[in-house]
Amino acid sequence: MPTAPLPPVASLEAVRTLAHDLPGPDTAAHAAAVAREPTLTKPAGSLGRLEPVAAWLAAWQGRHPARVERVRCVVFAGNHGVAGRGVSAFPPEVTVQMVANFEAGGAAINQLCRAHGADLQVVPLALDRPTVPFDTDAAMTEAEVVAALNAGLTLDLSDTDLLIVGEMGIGNTTAAAALALALFGGTAGDWVGRGTGLDDAGLARKRSVVEAAHRHHGFTLSDPLEALRRVGGRELAAMAGGVLAARHARVPVLLDGFICCASAAVWQAMTPGGLDHALAGHVSQEPGHRRLLAAMHKDPLLDLGMRLGEGSGAAVALGVVRDAAACHAGMATFADAGVSGAGDGTRDAAS
């Protein structure tokens, strides 16, 4: 059944209510997928992870068989005041330039969406107003973070089978590292990587900024939404909003890299099972991403050494998800094909 978009929220408390009042999976659709799988003309388990992916899709779409025909990729862009601290190999104006490149069709995500049949939307978020440097103050006011969350929360997903959210924002791996540290602990060194290609001095500056932010904000970062406000960014909040909107619309989500996962992890930190409707599309080269996926209990579908962002890794993994749905829905059963089932030796011989 199509679901109307969520209305805009007016406060973080309203977001908190949405994050705690989550629909669960459709157990009947999941059971139907699980029951069909062993009847298909293949040895049990021979399609590996494609098999549970097909069941996951059915559970979160609330139908069997699931389909992956209408895929939306939404890339949010934001600017970060912390970029002025020398934490990126590129200057802040590149964010605006890359948004223009997306709109002209010249970025990697444009090609991947075209190749995999996904609709791409680019949403710039107040690029003329960078967030405040979060090592000395909160990155956003409550009104600002609520506005950014609403950019994702109010997405119309009524005609969507699967959602990918991506990002663009110079300095946003620093925000993601600070947010991951707030959500899962450890040290700044556990989460800070070279991003777009920092040298050793830049890496040290980046680590220092994340450490300073955690000293400055202290215990307030123990609240995931407050952490998002204080050390996140507009595009991180918008991605988080989109992931939460998808849960309420019963749309499964394919997560991208480190920045996307740090944003989405807010919901898992707030509510057990808050990200059960999301799969990790890939693990990136950003060193904190593998650690983050382990903390989120997510096993990535792909490991290709990518580190671009933009939703690109998830877009590549979309092919795997499509394959899972196609095999599950389209394969003949043993009965349909007149092939003897397991137990008489014919099943393995036929494969």
N, C-alpha and C positions, 0 to 999 in steps of 0.2 A: 504493500500500500504506500503511495507517495506520502511523504511527510512534509508539512509546511516548514519553512525556515524558522529557526528560533528568533524570537523578537530580541532587539537590542537590550542588553542589561544596563543598569544604572549604577551598579556598585560592585565591588569585589565580593561583598557578601552574597549578592545574587549569583555571581559566578560560583561561589563556594556551594551554594545550594544545587546548582546544575551538576557540579562535579561529584556530589554525594548521592544524587538521585539518578542513577544510571540504569538504562535498560540492559538486560542480560542477553545471552545468545538464545536463538530459537532452538530449543532442544529437539523438537520434532524434525526440523530440517536437517539438523546435525545427525540425528539417528538414521534418517533416510539415506544420507550420504554414506555413513558407515556401513549400513546394510547393503548398499549397492556395490561398494568397492570390491568385496571378495567374489562377486558374481561376474566380474569383467574378465575378458579373455586375456589373462596374463597370470603369471605366478604371483602369489600373495607377496605384497611388499616390493614388487619389482620396479615400480615407478618411484620408489624412495619417498622423498619429501613432497612430491607432487600429490600423493594420496591424502595426507593430512591437510595440505593446503586447500584441496577441493572441499573437504569437510568443514574447514574453518570458514571458507567463503559462504557456504550454505548456511552455517549457523548465524553469521552476522548479517547476511542479506535477508535471512528469514524466508528462504525459499530453496527448493530442491527440484531440479539441479540449479546451482548458481550459474550466473553468466557474467562475463567481463566484456561487455560491448561498449558501454558508455563510461569512459574513464576521464576524470578531470584532474588536471595538474594545475595548482594555483601557486604561483611564486610571489611571495611578499618581499618588498624591499624597504629597508630602513637605514637611517644613518646614525652613527654612534659618536657621541662626544669623546669617548675613550680612545677613538682612533687618533686623536691629537696627541696622545701619550707615546706615540711611536711604536704601537703594538702590531702594525701591519706593514707588509712590504709595499703596499699600494696606498696612494693618497685617497682621502674621503670622496673626492669628486668622481672617482671611478664608479661609485654606486649609481649616480645619475647617468653616467655614460653607458653603463651596462644595462640599465633599464631601457634606454633608447635602443640598444642592440637587441634586447629581447623583443621589443615592439617592432623592430625591423626584420626579425626572423633570423638573426645572424649568430645566435648563441648555441651552445651545445644542446641545451634543453629544447630549443626549437626543433633541432634535427631529430632528437630522440622521441619527442612527442609525435612528430610527423611519421617517423619510422614505425612507431608502435600504436598509432591510431588513437592518441590521447588528445583531448582538447586542452589548450594552454591558455591560462589567464594570468596576467601580470598586474599586481596591485602595489603601486608605490604608496608609502605611508609617510607623509609629512617630511619629504626628503630635504626641504629647506630648513627644517628644525631638528637638528641632531639631538639625541638624548643627552642628558647631563653626564659628564665623566663620573662613573660610579665609584671611583676610588675615593672620592671626597664628598659625594652626595648621592641621593637616590637618582637612578637613571631617569625615572618618570614619576610624575605625580599620579595619584589614584585616577584622576580623570583621564590622563594620557594613557595609562595602561588599560583602563576599561575601554577606551576608544579603539585601541589596537586589538584587544581581545575581540571586540565586536566585529572587526573587519573579517575575522575568521568565523566567529559564532553565527553570523547572519548569512553565511553562504547558503545559496539555494541548492541543495543536494537532492532535490526530488527526482531528478532524472539522471542519477549517478549510480553506477555499479561499484566503483572503486575510486578512492581519493588519494592523490599524492599532493603533499605540500612541500614547497621548496622555498629558498630564501636567497637574497642578495643583500649584502651590507658590509662594507669595509669595517673591520674590527669586530665582526660578530663571533669569530671563534674565541675571542677574549671573553665576551659576554657568556657564551656557552660554557666555557671552562669555569667561570665564576659561578654560574648557575648549577652546574654539575657538582662542584665542590659543596655548594650549599645543600643540595639534595642528598648527596651520598657520602659526604665526608672525605677524608684523606688529606692530602696536601695539594697545594697549587701545582706542584711538579707532576702530580698524577694526571692532571687534566690539561695542562698547557702544552700545546704543540706549536709547530712552526707555521701553521696556517697557510698563507699564500706564499711562503718561502722566506721566512725571517732568517737572518744570520744569527750567530750566537749572542751578539749584543742585544739584538731585538728580542730574542727569546727570553733573555734575562729581564728585560724591561717588562715584557708581557707577564712573566711570572710575578714580578714585583707588584704590578698593578693589581693582579688578582689577590695577592696576599694583602695588600693595603686595603682593598675593598672589604675583605673579610674581617680585618681588624676594625675598620670603621663601622661596619653595619652590625657586627657581633651577633647576638642571639636572635635578632629580628629575622635573620635568614633561615631560621628553623621553620618558619611558615612558608610553604612552597609558593603561594601566591605573592606574598610579600617579597620573597627572593626574586621572583620574576619581575616585580616592579622595581626593585632596588638595583639589581645587577643584570637585568635582561635588556631587551630592546624591543622596539615596536614590531619588527618582523618576527621575532621570537614569540611575542605574545599573540600575534595574529596566527601563526602556525599552530600554537597551542589551542587557540579558539577554534580553528578549523577542525582539529582532531576531536575536540569535544563535541562540536556540532555534528560530526560524522557519527559519533556514538549515539547521539539522540536520534539521528535520522536512519539508523541501522545501515550505515555505509561502511564497509571495511576500509582500512587505511594501510597504505604501503609507505613505511617510513624511509626517509633518506639518510643523510649522514649525521655527523656529530652534532651540528647545530640543531637540526630538526629533532633528533632524539632527545637532546637536552631540554628542548621546549616541551615536547610531548611528555617527558618524564614527570613533569609537574603533576599530571593527573594520577600517575601511578603512586607518587609520593603522598598524594592526598587520600586515595581510595584504593584498597586492594582490588586488583582486577581492572583498574581504571584504563589499562591499555590492552586488554584482552582482544579488542577488535582491531589491533594493529600488528602487522608483521614488519620485521626489519628487512628492508630490501637488500641492503649490503652492509659490509663493514668497510670503512674508509681507511686511508693511510694515516689520518689524524690519530695520534697515539691514544688519546683519551676515549676514542669511540669504542674500541674493543672493550675497554674497562667499563664504559657506560652500558654497553649492551649486556655484559655479564651482570651488572647491577640490576638491569631491567629484566633479566631472565629472557632475553631475546636472542635467538639463534639466526644469524643473517642468512639470507638465501644465497648471496654472492659475496665473493672476496676477490675483487679485481684490482686492488691498489688505487682506486679512484679517490679523489679528494677535492672535487670541483664544487660540490654543493649544487644549488639551483634545482634540486630534485632529480639530478641526473642519474644517480645510482639507483634510485627507486624506479625511474623510468626504464632503465635497462632491465631491472628485475621484473618489470611488468610482463615481459615475455614469458617468464617462468610461471607467473600466476595465470596468464591466459592459457598456457599449455596445460596446467593442472585442471582448469575448468573444462577445456576442450576434451581432454582424454576421459575425464569422469563422465561427462554428458554424452559424448559421441561414440565411445567404444561399444561394441556389441557385448552382450552377456554370453556366457557359455551356452545357455539355452537358445538364445537368438541365433547363434552361429552354428549350432549343432556340433559344438565341441564338447567332448567329455570333460567333466570337472575334475577337481583334485580328488585323489583317492584311487584312481585307476592307472596313474602314470602318464595319461595322455596330455594333461595340462602342461607339465614341464617339457614334454617332448615337442609339443606344438610351439613352444616359445623358442 
